[in-house]
Amino acid sequence: MGSLIRICAVTASALVAVSFVFFTAGQLTEGSETQVRSLGSDRVERAPSEAEIDKPAPEPTVERVRETQHSSAREYVDDANDVLLSPFTGLVDTDQVWAQRVIPALLALLVYGLGGTLLANAMPKPKRSVGDWRESTG
């Protein structure tokens, strides 16, 4: 049973981490595009729909927009991340997208990764009967 819990903890932590890497890569790309656009104009603002896409566990209408913009692999990871982060998204009340992603991700890694591993290690292990090497085992 401990092995199953450990596998689930590692899988959940990996999904949260991969989703955060995708988010970071998207933010870096978007930042560079915003800088290039801002060279041509005085003021560049982010569209509200784009800002909503980066939030964890978005509304269903924003989710449909996100599905059209992301690849199927990234959308699979983002959907799993939405489920894993849903208990923690209500704890953050800010308009900053980085805080909305970093704080729930860290809490999820603590709960799923560290907590799951500690729970797996606390599970009773089957007793192995070790006999003397001189005894026959047949």
C-alpha positions as CSV (number, residue, x, y, z in Angstrom):
1,M,0.0,0.0,0.0
2,G,2.9,2.4,0.8
3,S,4.3,1.9,-2.7
4,L,0.9,2.9,-4.3
5,I,0.7,6.0,-2.2
6,R,4.3,6.9,-3.0
7,I,3.6,6.5,-6.8
8,C,0.5,8.7,-6.5
9,A,2.5,11.4,-4.6
10,V,5.3,11.4,-7.1
11,T,2.8,11.5,-10.1
12,A,0.8,14.4,-8.5
13,S,4.0,16.4,-7.8
14,A,5.3,15.8,-11.3
15,L,2.1,17.0,-12.9
16,V,2.1,20.2,-10.7
17,A,5.8,20.8,-11.6
18,V,5.4,20.2,-15.3
19,S,2.3,22.5,-15.5
20,F,4.3,25.2,-13.7
21,V,7.1,24.8,-16.2
22,F,4.6,25.2,-19.1
23,F,3.2,28.3,-17.4
24,T,6.7,29.8,-16.9
25,A,7.6,29.1,-20.6
26,G,4.4,30.7,-21.7
27,Q,5.0,33.8,-19.5
28,L,8.5,34.2,-20.9
29,T,7.3,34.0,-24.4
30,E,4.4,36.4,-23.8
31,G,6.7,38.8,-22.0
32,S,9.1,38.9,-24.9
33,E,6.2,39.4,-27.4
34,T,4.8,42.2,-25.1
35,Q,8.2,44.0,-25.1
36,V,8.4,43.8,-28.9
37,R,4.9,45.2,-29.2
38,S,5.6,47.9,-26.7
39,L,8.4,49.3,-28.8
40,G,5.9,50.3,-31.5
41,S,3.4,51.8,-29.1
42,D,3.2,53.8,-25.9
43,R,0.9,51.5,-24.0
44,V,0.4,47.8,-24.3
45,E,-2.1,46.0,-22.0
46,R,-2.8,42.4,-21.7
47,A,-6.2,41.3,-22.9
48,P,-8.5,40.2,-20.0
49,S,-9.1,36.8,-21.7
50,E,-5.3,36.2,-21.9
51,A,-4.9,37.0,-18.2
52,E,-7.7,34.6,-17.2
53,I,-6.1,31.7,-19.2
54,D,-3.1,31.6,-16.9
55,K,-5.1,31.3,-13.7
56,P,-5.3,27.8,-12.2
57,A,-8.8,26.2,-12.4
58,P,-10.4,28.9,-14.7
59,E,-14.1,29.3,-15.4
60,P,-15.6,27.0,-18.0
61,T,-15.8,29.7,-20.7
62,V,-12.1,30.5,-20.2
63,E,-11.3,26.8,-20.2
64,R,-12.7,26.5,-23.7
65,V,-10.6,29.4,-24.9
66,R,-7.5,27.9,-23.2
67,E,-8.2,24.5,-25.0
68,T,-8.0,26.2,-28.4
69,Q,-4.7,28.0,-27.6
70,H,-2.8,25.1,-26.0
71,S,-1.7,21.8,-27.4
72,S,-3.5,18.6,-26.4
73,A,-0.5,17.5,-24.2
74,R,-0.3,20.8,-22.4
75,E,-4.1,20.9,-22.0
76,Y,-4.0,17.4,-20.5
77,V,-1.4,18.5,-18.0
78,D,-3.2,21.7,-17.3
79,D,-6.5,19.9,-16.6
80,A,-4.8,17.5,-14.2
81,N,-3.1,20.6,-12.6
82,D,-6.5,22.3,-12.2
83,V,-7.9,19.3,-10.3
84,L,-4.8,19.1,-8.1
85,L,-4.7,22.8,-7.3
86,S,-8.4,23.3,-6.8
87,P,-8.2,22.9,-3.0
88,F,-5.6,25.7,-2.8
89,T,-6.7,28.3,-5.3
90,G,-9.2,29.9,-2.9
91,L,-6.4,30.7,-0.5
92,V,-4.9,33.3,-2.8
93,D,-6.7,36.6,-3.2
94,T,-4.7,38.7,-5.6
95,D,-4.7,39.9,-9.2
96,Q,-1.1,38.9,-9.8
97,V,-1.0,35.8,-12.0
98,W,2.4,34.7,-10.6
99,A,1.1,34.6,-7.1
100,Q,-2.0,32.8,-8.2
101,R,0.2,30.1,-9.7
102,V,3.2,29.9,-7.3
103,I,1.4,29.8,-3.9
104,P,-1.1,27.0,-4.8
105,A,1.7,25.1,-6.6
106,L,4.0,25.2,-3.5
107,L,1.1,24.2,-1.2
108,A,0.3,21.3,-3.6
109,L,3.9,20.1,-3.7
110,L,4.0,20.2,0.1
111,V,0.7,18.3,0.6
112,Y,1.0,15.8,-2.3
113,G,4.7,15.4,-2.5
114,L,6.0,15.7,1.1
115,G,2.7,14.7,2.8
116,G,2.2,11.7,0.5
117,T,5.8,10.5,0.9
118,L,5.6,10.8,4.7
119,L,2.3,8.9,4.7
120,A,3.8,6.2,2.5
121,N,6.8,5.9,4.8
122,A,4.5,5.6,7.9
123,M,2.5,2.7,6.4
124,P,3.2,-0.6,8.1
125,K,5.5,-2.8,6.1
126,P,5.1,-6.5,5.7
127,K,7.2,-8.6,8.0
128,R,9.9,-10.6,6.3
129,S,10.8,-13.8,8.0
130,V,14.6,-14.1,7.8
131,G,15.9,-17.4,9.0
132,D,19.3,-18.6,9.7
133,W,21.4,-19.5,6.7
134,R,21.9,-23.0,8.1
135,E,18.1,-23.8,8.0
136,S,16.6,-25.4,5.0
137,T,13.9,-23.4,3.3
138,G,12.3,-26.3,1.4
